[in-house]
Amino acid sequence: MIPFKNRFHGHGSLRYVYAHGHAVRSHLLTLKHSSHPKRKEPRIAVVISKKVIKAAVGRNRVRRRLYEIVRQELPTIQPNSDIVLLVFSAEVFALPQKELEDSVKQLLASAGVYKK
């Protein structure tokens, strides 16, 4: 799990990223990101709809896997980033960890949220 300071709190800031953020898409995931100049730590959220994976156990497992990948990348992410990972495919549930990790890293790199 990622630290409390790196999580979104409330729906208002998530709505802001949805409305004003830039999207980077892959066939399994979408990464929406925006910058917040007053932030000192990046914030991360993972969103999975019930339409994608019906069982809460499956959604939580995928969410934990994605949070762990992002947690390992936190030191290299710009401190003023707000990032939302949206899962649109149930294939993520059965995807090997290495492939999922490569996909997330590729999205983060193409979004330009890594430190320079």
Residue frames relative to the residue before (quaternion, step in Angstrom):
aa qw qx qy qz dx dy dz
M 1.0000 0.0000 0.0000 0.0000 0.00 0.00 0.00
I 0.4358 -0.6894 0.5080 0.2770 3.54 -1.06 0.68
P 0.6232 -0.5667 0.3792 0.3829 3.59 -1.13 0.56
F 0.6738 -0.5184 0.3645 0.3800 3.55 -1.25 0.56
K 0.6694 0.5190 -0.3006 0.4384 3.60 0.97 -0.85
N 0.7038 0.4427 -0.2607 0.4907 3.61 1.23 -0.35
R 0.5854 0.5619 -0.3780 0.4457 3.59 1.24 0.30
F 0.4928 -0.6014 0.5283 0.3412 3.54 -1.30 0.35
H 0.1434 -0.7724 0.6139 0.0773 3.57 -1.11 0.72
G 0.8046 0.1448 -0.1538 0.5550 3.55 -0.39 1.24
H 0.5537 -0.6436 0.4356 0.2989 3.52 -1.26 0.42
G 0.5268 0.6702 -0.4061 0.3293 3.60 1.17 -0.42
S 0.7029 0.4449 -0.2769 0.4810 3.57 0.86 -0.89
L 0.6011 0.5300 -0.3627 0.4756 3.60 1.12 -0.54
R 0.6396 0.5211 -0.3242 0.4628 3.59 0.96 -0.81
Y 0.6217 0.5395 -0.3395 0.4552 3.57 1.04 -0.76
V 0.6657 0.4834 -0.3076 0.4781 3.60 0.90 -0.87
Y 0.6238 0.5301 -0.3438 0.4600 3.61 0.99 -0.75
A 0.7362 0.4474 -0.2366 0.4493 3.57 0.84 -0.99
H 0.8254 0.2591 -0.0952 0.4924 3.59 0.87 -0.94
G 0.5522 0.6432 -0.3855 0.3645 3.59 1.24 -0.19
H 0.4402 -0.6515 0.5511 0.2793 3.51 -1.35 0.32
A 0.2848 -0.7811 0.5381 0.1387 3.57 -0.97 0.87
V 0.0804 -0.7266 0.6806 0.0491 3.50 -1.21 0.77
R 0.1356 -0.8419 0.5217 0.0237 3.56 -0.62 1.14
S 0.0678 -0.7121 0.6923 0.0948 3.49 -1.35 0.50
H 0.6825 -0.4978 0.3149 0.4327 3.60 -1.20 0.06
L 0.7306 0.3967 -0.2356 0.5033 3.62 1.22 -0.34
L 0.8148 0.1710 -0.0218 0.5535 3.56 0.99 -0.93
T 0.1585 -0.7228 0.6549 0.1533 3.50 -1.38 0.29
L 0.1665 -0.7666 0.6141 0.0867 3.54 -1.00 0.87
K 0.0872 -0.7660 0.6358 0.0371 3.56 -0.77 1.08
H 0.0276 0.8168 -0.5735 0.0566 3.55 -0.85 0.93
S 0.0164 0.7502 -0.6610 -0.0038 3.50 -1.26 0.55
S 0.3773 -0.7133 0.5347 0.2508 3.54 -1.22 0.33
H 0.1566 -0.7552 0.6336 0.0610 3.52 -1.17 0.72
P 0.3357 -0.8191 0.4207 0.1983 3.61 -0.03 1.27
K 0.6872 0.4882 -0.2996 0.4468 3.64 1.07 -0.51
R 0.5430 0.6331 -0.3950 0.3852 3.61 1.25 -0.18
K 0.2594 -0.7625 0.5745 0.1457 3.52 -1.14 0.72
E 0.7448 0.2562 -0.1615 0.5946 3.58 1.31 -0.21
P 0.4704 -0.6512 0.4972 0.3280 3.63 -1.03 0.62
R 0.2296 -0.7483 0.6039 0.1503 3.56 -1.20 0.59
I 0.1301 -0.7982 0.5881 0.0104 3.54 -0.99 0.94
A 0.0338 0.7634 -0.6451 0.0008 3.57 -1.17 0.68
V 0.1818 -0.7418 0.6349 0.1167 3.56 -1.21 0.64
V 0.0779 -0.8056 0.5874 -0.0036 3.58 -0.76 1.09
I 0.0305 0.7748 -0.6282 0.0646 3.55 -0.82 1.11
S 0.3385 -0.7608 0.5225 0.1830 3.57 -0.71 1.06
K 0.5766 -0.5701 0.4579 0.3646 3.55 -1.23 0.45
K 0.5903 0.5765 -0.3657 0.4308 3.57 1.18 -0.47
V 0.6561 0.5098 -0.3107 0.4616 3.58 1.12 -0.60
I 0.7781 -0.0033 0.0418 0.6268 3.59 0.79 -1.06
K 0.3901 -0.7793 0.4469 0.2019 3.55 -0.42 1.26
A 0.7392 0.4295 -0.2347 0.4627 3.58 0.82 -1.01
A 0.5119 -0.6526 0.4717 0.2992 3.56 -0.96 0.91
V 0.5967 0.5715 -0.3605 0.4329 3.58 1.06 -0.69
G 0.6780 0.4901 -0.2827 0.4693 3.57 0.95 -0.89
R 0.6482 0.5107 -0.3198 0.4655 3.57 0.96 -0.86
N 0.6754 0.4932 -0.2966 0.4612 3.58 0.92 -0.88
R 0.6295 0.5317 -0.3390 0.4541 3.59 1.02 -0.71
V 0.6598 0.4860 -0.3033 0.4862 3.58 0.94 -0.88
R 0.6367 0.5324 -0.3234 0.4546 3.58 0.97 -0.85
R 0.6626 0.4989 -0.3030 0.4693 3.61 0.93 -0.85
R 0.6390 0.5217 -0.3276 0.4607 3.59 0.98 -0.81
L 0.6861 0.4764 -0.2878 0.4685 3.58 0.91 -0.90
Y 0.6337 0.5231 -0.3348 0.4613 3.60 0.99 -0.75
E 0.6418 0.5235 -0.3277 0.4546 3.59 1.01 -0.76
I 0.6353 0.5151 -0.3294 0.4718 3.60 0.99 -0.78
V 0.6914 0.4676 -0.2793 0.4747 3.58 0.87 -0.94
R 0.6030 0.5685 -0.3575 0.4305 3.61 1.05 -0.71
Q 0.6664 0.4940 -0.2982 0.4721 3.56 1.01 -0.78
E 0.6985 0.4573 -0.2587 0.4858 3.58 1.18 -0.56
L 0.4118 0.7584 -0.4421 0.2445 3.63 1.23 -0.25
P 0.6708 0.5028 -0.3417 0.4247 3.67 0.80 -0.76
T 0.7195 0.4373 -0.2520 0.4771 3.61 1.15 -0.50
I 0.5797 0.5826 -0.3759 0.4281 3.62 1.27 -0.04
Q 0.5682 -0.6064 0.4364 0.3451 3.57 -1.04 0.83
P 0.5233 -0.6944 0.3994 0.2908 3.59 -0.90 0.90
N 0.7221 0.4318 -0.2690 0.4688 3.63 1.08 -0.40
S 0.4565 0.7118 -0.4242 0.3240 3.61 1.21 0.42
D 0.1342 -0.7112 0.6822 0.1039 3.51 -1.22 0.73
I 0.0192 -0.8238 0.5631 -0.0621 3.58 -0.54 1.20
V 0.0447 -0.7674 0.6396 0.0115 3.54 -1.00 0.94
L 0.1816 -0.7642 0.6131 0.0839 3.56 -0.80 1.09
L 0.1115 -0.7952 0.5954 0.0265 3.57 -0.67 1.13
V 0.2266 -0.7733 0.5805 0.1171 3.57 -0.78 1.03
F 0.0863 -0.8293 0.5521 0.0085 3.57 -0.74 1.09
S 0.7461 0.3419 -0.2055 0.5332 3.58 1.23 -0.03
A 0.4486 -0.6901 0.5027 0.2643 3.56 -0.97 0.86
E 0.4746 0.6765 -0.4323 0.3609 3.60 1.26 -0.17
V 0.5459 0.6281 -0.3947 0.3895 3.60 1.16 -0.54
F 0.5947 0.5943 -0.3577 0.4064 3.59 1.08 -0.72
A 0.7766 0.3418 -0.1697 0.5012 3.60 0.93 -0.89
L 0.4765 0.6932 -0.4283 0.3302 3.59 1.27 -0.11
P 0.4903 -0.6462 0.4845 0.3275 3.62 -0.94 0.80
Q 0.6394 -0.5789 0.3558 0.3598 3.56 -1.10 0.77
K 0.6506 0.5326 -0.3241 0.4336 3.60 0.93 -0.85
E 0.6656 0.4883 -0.3032 0.4761 3.61 0.95 -0.83
L 0.6419 0.5115 -0.3204 0.4729 3.57 1.00 -0.79
E 0.6395 0.5244 -0.3137 0.4666 3.57 1.00 -0.84
D 0.6558 0.5047 -0.3089 0.4688 3.60 0.94 -0.86
S 0.6473 0.5242 -0.3167 0.4538 3.58 0.99 -0.83
V 0.6696 0.4901 -0.2978 0.4719 3.60 0.92 -0.90
K 0.6575 0.5086 -0.3106 0.4610 3.59 0.93 -0.86
Q 0.6371 0.5199 -0.3226 0.4688 3.57 1.05 -0.75
L 0.6434 0.5085 -0.3180 0.4758 3.60 1.01 -0.77
L 0.6538 0.5079 -0.3154 0.4638 3.58 0.94 -0.86
A 0.6642 0.5021 -0.3024 0.4640 3.59 0.99 -0.82
S 0.7021 0.4510 -0.2855 0.4714 3.60 0.87 -0.84
A 0.6192 0.5199 -0.3489 0.4739 3.60 1.20 -0.39
G 0.3898 -0.7505 0.4579 0.2741 3.58 1.19 -0.41
V 0.4367 0.7130 -0.4516 0.3114 3.58 1.08 0.65
Y 0.4907 0.6355 -0.4477 0.3936 3.59 1.24 0.11
K 0.5602 -0.5852 0.4609 0.3623 3.56 -1.19 0.58
K 0.3961 -0.7292 0.5112 0.2238 3.53 -1.09 0.70
